[in-house]
Amino acid sequence: MNIIFLGPPGSGKGTHAERCGQTMGIPRLSTGDMLREQVKQQTKLGLEAKAYMEAGQLVPDEVILGMIRERIIAPDCANGCIFDGFPRTEPQAEALAGILTIDAVLNLALSDEAIVDRMKGRRCCPDCGHTSHTSWMNGENCVQCSKTMIIRSDDMPETVLNRLQVYHAQTKPLIAYYERQGLLRTVDSTGDVSMVFERVREALS
């Protein structure tokens, strides 16, 4: 089963995509994580992406899609995968449809006000990339590698507002796009993690 998780920044896409992947036995694919890994491994695609990133430019769709094509043929994707934060635009969605069949699109709905408030407490490990929230953290260290968790620059309130503007302009139209295809399932993302995850499971059952 191939699933897309949609939603504004801070709506819980990564958290619930990871949990669903573990429950269903399929990998969560984050294009951000894939980019960082390709750059780290200095692959051809990684070096190409790095050049754009260092120049402060968006990585072109062709490069992102090239990474996805390579990733989905891996053995752990044999039974499907979960896309976290991709596609972000209708052209990306159309290109993805040419690569594989999407079975469901889960939209995590949350107000802008709730997102800004939630992002204030989000923390990220600078070493392994694990994310958490102050409301359920026990201490300041990463539970996976023990490094001190930090606030990412793109989680600062002023940056979050800018990210929300981009989301509303570019990504939110995908809700209607996938609704027209009969693939969309919307879940209220307010409440604690376990509560929202139960809604996610019900929507995908």
Secondary structure, 3 states (H helix, E strand, C coil): CEEEEECCCCCCHHHHHHHHHHHHCCCEEEHHHHHHHHHHHCCHHHHHHHHHHHCCCCCCHHHHHHHHHHHHCCHHHCCCEEEECCCCCHHHHHHHHCCCCCCEEEEEECCHHHHHHHHCCEEECCCCCCEEECCCCCCCECCCCCCECECCHHHCHHHHHHHHHHHHHHHCHHHHHHHHCCCEEEEECCCCHHHHHHHHHHHHC
